[in-house]
């Protein structure tokens, strides 16, 4: 081959390599934009960007990028409670991670699948997935992943009312977070411990843990975490019938959620406020609930919309106002049915029967 011909061949290869690098960079940027949009709760926009990135990754054969974006798509679908779609996306990502031997990616997606199964109340399946993820994290020495999955296992145990086991797992996670200097993880698990203590009606202990978490969130500038724990403190104060204190905490949380544009958090605190005002100001209570529901619809959180309706109906039943509760419970049942959440529909049917029997 002549020197001139060799230069032409090499030039074509360089141009081809340059085009591939350009397409790969474009895909990475599109995925990064999607991540920002997901953080800002712009779910449709995020899915569109992820879809563009996915097409590019597949076009150039970048299987690792493809796996990463499939997992990100699954995360959005999981948030929207589109559980079958999320599992499908995670399943595709898992197959790719295993094919290319990415053990860390495999661990991350196994934990994500466990999170979906936990949501579906398939607790044994969730624990199995978490166990697989935990083994992988320990094998590759990822202490942060290990801590995160220990906290997730604690969440399952908390759901099963295995509070001592949950506290033990949270304690293991807390030690790891402190060992690696992850202040955010430490704050999150302190809040989870506070949640267990709140469930056990150990309100002073819960407030102490929430206070520790609050200090950490403020120290690292995590305004979302700060808002979440302020809302949790408000929940404790609401339980203790400290209405003014609860209103103050909810107000602080609401201001933070609005300042950072966290519509999900804003909806959560509006729903809490609606239940707090259910006795002293029923019209204001309903207005707050409708504001929360409107936000849920704006971010396509249909599960959260159903949960707010259901919890409001349950609060009315507890006050002997069964007839008032019925429309809220029925709307919740219909929403959950549209999502295919059979176990939640059955619970709503029982609540509806109780409301009809109670009258009021």
Secondary structure by P-SEA (a helix, b strand, c coil): ccaaaaaaaaaaaaaaaaaaaaaaaaaaaaaaaaaaaaaacaaaaaaaaaaaaaaaaaaacaaaaaaaaaaaaaaaaaaacaaaaaaaaaaaaaaaaaaaccaaaaaaaaaaaaaaaaaacaaaaaaaaaaaaaaaaaaaccaaaaaaaaaaaaaaaaaacaaaaaaaaaaaaaaaaaaacaaaaaaaaaaaaaaaaaaacaaaaaaaaaaaaaaaaaaacaaaaaaaaaaaaaaaaaaacaaaaaaaaaaaaaaaaaaacaaaaaaaaaaaaaaaaccccaaaaaaaaaaaaaaaaaacaaaaaaaaaaaaaaaaaaacccccaaaaaaaaaaaaaaacaaaaaaaaaaaaaaaaaacc
